[in-house]
């Protein structure tokens, strides 16, 4: 893969991971605020919305590992 193309792919992966993590953080912070206000059950239901972005991050990380295996030489 040409260097510019690989750089574009890596940047896109990192950007997408960051976006998903930020989304999960926003939801977790909102759930935390609810819990601190005494609405623990509602907070827990909201926290379940972290599942989607978390799975996306795991999928993207697996993709990043494959990209690394393809683009970076084996250190041995």
HUUR-V430111 format. One record per residue. N is the residue number from 1. SS is DSSP state (H for helix, E for strand, - for the rest). Layout:
N_SS, N_SS
This chain:
1_-, 2_-, 3_H, 4_H, 5_H, 6_H, 7_H, 8_H, 9_H, 10_H, 11_H, 12_H, 13_H, 14_H, 15_H, 16_H, 17_H, 18_H, 19_H, 20_H, 21_H, 22_H, 23_H, 24_H, 25_H, 26_H, 27_H, 28_H, 29_H, 30_H, 31_H, 32_H, 33_H, 34_H, 35_H, 36_H, 37_-, 38_-, 39_-, 40_H, 41_H, 42_H, 43_H, 44_H, 45_H, 46_H, 47_H, 48_-, 49_-, 50_H, 51_H, 52_H, 53_H, 54_H, 55_H, 56_H, 57_H, 58_H, 59_H, 60_H, 61_H, 62_H, 63_H, 64_H, 65_H, 66_H, 67_H, 68_H, 69_H, 70_H, 71_H, 72_-, 73_-, 74_-, 75_-, 76_-
